[in-house]
Amino acid sequence: MTNAQATDKHPGELADVPGWFPPLDQMLFTWFLEQQKTAGMKGDLLELGVYMGKSAILLGHHLQDGELFTVCDLFEGDAPDEANKAESSQSYASLTQQAFERNYLSFHDALPTVITGPSSLVDEKVAPDTCRFIHIDASHLYEHVYGDIGAAHDILLPEGIVVLDDFRSEHTPGVSVAAWEAVLNRGLRPICLSTQKMYATWGDPEPLQEELLEMLRQRSDVGLSVQEAAGHRLIRTRSRGMKPPSFPPSRHYVEPTPAPAAVPTVTETRAARPARPARPAPSRARRLAKDLLPPVVTRAVRRARAKRS
């Protein structure tokens, strides 16, 4: 993983916030959160690992009245072990709590509840059976992801959704092992897979899968396939040039100044020369005389004309 480019400027749009949050996942987050709202589902939101706040800003936009939003990250704090410390210094050296809060408050009036420390603190701070949506994007080491999935199981409501980031990336095998182990041995049931994330539940995925398939089949910017594996229906999605869904600009957004209209340039050209009048055609008599005169006479006539001129 490489660092996203950090910035000390207030973002004007969500696209200005550094981070790894592709348009496909922005669309899926929005769809799942709106489906929960439409179904009348209430519950809190939780994100483990926020980086600069890009996905947290989107989650906060879907917070309903009476719900709580909690985020957890090490920020500049100490990692719980050497492996996690090395991971943080390599991939998240530019992360600061100040940068996260600046970005988040550019779009929202108040911060979520912030837990500064390892994700293992979450189950002590967030009550069981309270969350409807959890995004796990903290440490990518197997032991930590295993613990995060266990905490999510206890914190989620029965039909709540958990999203596991980087479940299939070549540089995060620990997430892959923990995610599929949870599917095979811990009762986790996939709803769908994007290029980057697994969307799953410990409830019944079938109703959501049917609604999701109906929506996705109407879009031309999503590649779609359905497979069966180990008794699970896997809906696979990929972007086909997808644009991010619309999202409200921040309080610092400045409307781009339209470019001035180009002034047409006038190129001076030489006036066209008048056409030279055509010589009149010789009369028939002159043509006949020319043809009948011997060459010696013709030459004499030419010399005489030359002398006169």
WOBEL-V694974 format. One record per backbone hydrogen bond with DSSP energy under -0.5 kcal/mol. CO is the residue of the C=O (numbers start at 0). NH is the residue of the N-H. E is the energy in kcal/mol with one decimal. If there is no record, write none. Layout:
# WOBEL-V694974
((CO & NH & E) (CO & NH & E))
This chain:
# WOBEL-V694974
((11 & 249 & -2.5) (12 & 15 & -1.6) (13 & 16 & -1.6) (18 & 20 & -0.8) (21 & 25 & -2.2) (22 & 26 & -2.5) (23 & 27 & -2.2) (24 & 28 & -2.9) (25 & 29 & -2.1) (26 & 30 & -2.5) (27 & 31 & -2.7) (28 & 32 & -2.5) (29 & 33 & -2.2) (30 & 34 & -2.4) (31 & 35 & -2.1) (32 & 36 & -1.8) (33 & 37 & -2.7) (34 & 38 & -2.2) (35 & 40 & -2.7) (36 & 39 & -1.4) (43 & 131 & -2.6) (43 & 132 & -1.2) (44 & 69 & -2.2) (45 & 134 & -2.5) (46 & 48 & -0.7) (46 & 71 & -2.0) (47 & 136 & -3.2) (49 & 52 & -2.7) (52 & 56 & -2.6) (53 & 57 & -1.3) (54 & 58 & -2.5) (55 & 59 & -2.9) (56 & 60 & -1.1) (57 & 61 & -0.6) (58 & 61 & -1.6) (59 & 62 & -1.2) (63 & 66 & -2.1) (67 & 44 & -2.7) (68 & 112 & -2.6) (69 & 46 & -2.1) (70 & 114 & -2.9) (71 & 48 & -3.5) (72 & 116 & -2.0) (73 & 76 & -2.9) (80 & 84 & -2.1) (81 & 85 & -2.5) (82 & 86 & -2.0) (83 & 87 & -2.3) (84 & 88 & -2.4) (85 & 89 & -1.6) (86 & 90 & -2.2) (87 & 91 & -2.3) (91 & 94 & -1.5) (95 & 99 & -1.9) (96 & 100 & -2.7) (97 & 101 & -2.5) (98 & 102 & -2.2) (99 & 103 & -2.7) (100 & 104 & -2.7) (101 & 105 & -0.7) (102 & 105 & -0.6) (102 & 106 & -0.5) (103 & 106 & -1.6) (103 & 107 & -1.6) (105 & 250 & -2.8) (112 & 70 & -2.9) (112 & 114 & -0.5) (113 & 115 & -0.6) (114 & 72 & -2.1) (114 & 116 & -0.8) (117 & 120 & -1.9) (118 & 121 & -1.6) (120 & 123 & -1.3) (120 & 124 & -1.0) (121 & 124 & -1.1) (121 & 125 & -2.8) (126 & 129 & -0.5) (129 & 43 & -3.2) (130 & 156 & -3.0) (131 & 160 & -2.3) (132 & 45 & -1.8) (133 & 135 & -0.5) (133 & 162 & -2.7) (134 & 47 & -3.0) (134 & 136 & -0.7) (135 & 164 & -2.4) (140 & 144 & -2.6) (141 & 145 & -2.9) (142 & 146 & -1.7) (143 & 147 & -2.4) (144 & 148 & -2.5) (145 & 149 & -1.9) (146 & 150 & -2.4) (147 & 151 & -2.5) (148 & 152 & -2.2) (149 & 153 & -1.4) (150 & 154 & -2.1) (151 & 155 & -2.7) (153 & 128 & -2.0) (154 & 129 & -2.3) (154 & 130 & -2.1) (156 & 159 & -2.2) (160 & 133 & -2.4) (161 & 199 & -2.6) (162 & 135 & -3.2) (162 & 164 & -0.6) (163 & 166 & -0.6) (163 & 197 & -2.2) (168 & 171 & -1.4) (171 & 174 & -0.8) (171 & 175 & -1.4) (172 & 176 & -2.5) (173 & 177 & -2.1) (174 & 178 & -2.9) (175 & 179 & -2.4) (176 & 180 & -2.0) (177 & 181 & -1.8) (178 & 182 & -1.6) (179 & 183 & -2.4) (180 & 184 & -2.8) (180 & 185 & -0.5) (181 & 185 & -1.4) (181 & 187 & -2.0) (187 & 189 & -0.5) (188 & 200 & -2.1) (191 & 198 & -2.8) (192 & 236 & -2.5) (195 & 165 & -1.3) (195 & 166 & -1.0) (196 & 193 & -3.0) (197 & 163 & -2.6) (197 & 199 & -0.5) (198 & 190 & -3.9) (198 & 191 & -1.6) (199 & 161 & -2.5) (200 & 188 & -2.6) (202 & 204 & -0.7) (204 & 208 & -2.6) (205 & 209 & -2.3) (206 & 210 & -1.8) (207 & 211 & -2.8) (208 & 212 & -2.8) (209 & 213 & -2.0) (210 & 214 & -1.9) (211 & 215 & -2.9) (212 & 216 & -2.3) (214 & 217 & -1.2) (215 & 218 & -1.7) (220 & 239 & -2.7) (222 & 237 & -1.7) (224 & 235 & -3.1) (226 & 233 & -3.6) (228 & 231 & -1.9) (231 & 228 & -2.3) (231 & 233 & -0.6) (232 & 234 & -0.6) (233 & 226 & -2.4) (233 & 235 & -0.7) (234 & 192 & -3.1) (235 & 224 & -1.9) (237 & 222 & -3.4) (249 & 252 & -1.5) (261 & 263 & -0.5) (264 & 266 & -0.6) (265 & 267 & -0.6) (282 & 286 & -1.9) (283 & 287 & -2.2) (284 & 288 & -2.7) (285 & 289 & -2.5) (286 & 290 & -1.9) (287 & 291 & -1.9) (288 & 292 & -2.3) (293 & 297 & -2.0) (294 & 298 & -2.2) (295 & 299 & -1.9) (296 & 300 & -2.4) (297 & 301 & -1.8) (298 & 302 & -2.1) (299 & 303 & -2.1) (300 & 304 & -2.1) (301 & 305 & -2.1) (302 & 306 & -2.1) (303 & 307 & -1.8) (304 & 308 & -1.7))
